[in-house]
Amino acid sequence: MRKMIKYLDKSLLFATVLLFIIGLVMVFSASNVTAYMSHAVSPYNYFIKQLVFLITGLFLSFLMIQFNTKSYGMFSWGLLIITTVSLTVLLMIGNAKNQAVSWFDLGFISIQPSEFVKVITIVFLAHYYDKNQKKLNSWSKSLFPIGICGIIAGLIFLQPDLGTTIIYCAIVGIIFLSVPITKEIKYKTLFAIIGIILCGIIVLLGSGKGVLLERQMERFDFSNPCSKILSTGNQVCNCYIAINNGGLTGVGLGNSTQKYLYLPEPYTDFIFAIIVEELGIVTGIFIILLYIFILFRILMIGRKSPSNRGAVLCYGVATYIFLHIAVNLMGIMGIMPLTGVPLPFMSYGGSFTICLIAALTIVQRVSVENGILNEK
């Protein structure tokens, strides 16, 4: 146990704990009005739930850190089957929430299998490509897991959850490009996938039919949102107002005006706008710098890993966190369509919070294994 604590990445641990604390405080500040006025529950409702999620994630972290990364791979097959079956069952019996069938509603809590499958897929791919690294000149061996991931991506897309589908495919694609597969297989596969996507777009445009719902198509009309404030631009325009209200130092913790039902569920996808409104652009920049530091530390741990498995785990987790940050922030700033993607450490949500803690624990376990191997 002492050896484990010794080789934890302390700077990464401190930065993540600090962000989780900031996020917990801001979940309370951003949610208390909506909780009381819209849902008729205690103003502390979402704060307490988020605290429970963090404690649950902490217990999971204590359990996970005891096992080596090779053990994670052994569990990944079973967990991948369970989450894939869950995604299939969800499409058949699930109820729509926010116009997507993405959650199992258990009453006291909602579980989102598509969040868990992201982290499980990272572990699965790292284990598979590490175990078969001497056979990766074979097309079948190299592309077998990509086929499985393609099926999972299709199930997520059918929910429909375009944002999660894009992030999932990007994680799989970046891991595929980072593992030691021959360049011929990588490039031919990449060109084939791009070709299939382009052909599909051309066919759909030519037929006049689309696979995206009307609400998803509306999100692509994201330019000049304040000119459409009474329709599709409402959410982004209110984010602009929140950020403008905050200025450099903010209006003060708890004093946001945009959380008074101007922004829907401001404690989830739009929490960064509330943070800037209450604590200012200076705090927003500080949080972004912490994000950059965390990503840098994760990549450094991966780079120092003597095993392909450890490196892929770290690169996959870094990609997972970066994509959520980028997609969320670009969405609320009107650079790309809103996709309903949570902001790491800040947004309320049980499935995502627990998965994020699990992903960071995997990175810390790689750090521990790096230290133990270097000691030998």
C-alpha angles and dihedrals in degrees: 000000000000090000090051093052090045093058099042112116097251096189091052090047092051093048093049094047090049092051092047090052092049089047093051092051092047093047088059093045094046097042107041096084095045091045093054101035103035105026101028093228133122116295085235093055099103093035091056093045092050090049089053090050091051093049090047090050090049092055089047089050092052089052097045096047090063093066127070121241091254088064090053089059092053091056094043095078093056094043091048091053091048094050092044091052088046091054090050094048090046091060090053103043107012124115121230117254117183086356093299131097096222105122139066102219108214093173100243092044140014121222122207110200093190089066093053093046092061094062093037090053091052090054092043094052093045091051095044097048092043092050093046100035092123091055099048094109085076118092093213095049093045097047102036095090091043089059090053090049090049090058091049091048089052092052091051091047091053092058078059105245109145096172095054091043091055093048093046093050091046092052091050092045095050092047089049090053093046099053121087098262117142114271091237092060093043097050097040090049091047093049091046092053092047089048093050091049093049092047090049091051092048092049092048093047091047093050093046090232127117136200093211123088121242091254090053092049090050090059091063088065092077102133118115094001096183090065086063098041093134092054134013097352096056099100099044093043090053088050088055090050091050093050091046091049091053098055115171101327105018135235093277135276110299095011100102116135097193092065088067090096094289089109117044111237094349090186093068126039096001100044094112090063090053091047091054092044093052102032103023139238089291090065091043090055090046090055091048090051089052089052090053091048092050092049090048092052092048092051091048091052089050092048092052093050111111091205128072088224094059093046094050091048091054095043090048093050092046089052091047093053096040094051093051091050094046097045094045097047095042089050096054091044093052096244092120136005120289109256104175094250116157122236112242116254092358110061123082115245137117102214094047095043093051092045091049092052090048091051092050090047089055089054091049090050089054088051090052092050091048090054094047092050092047090051090057 
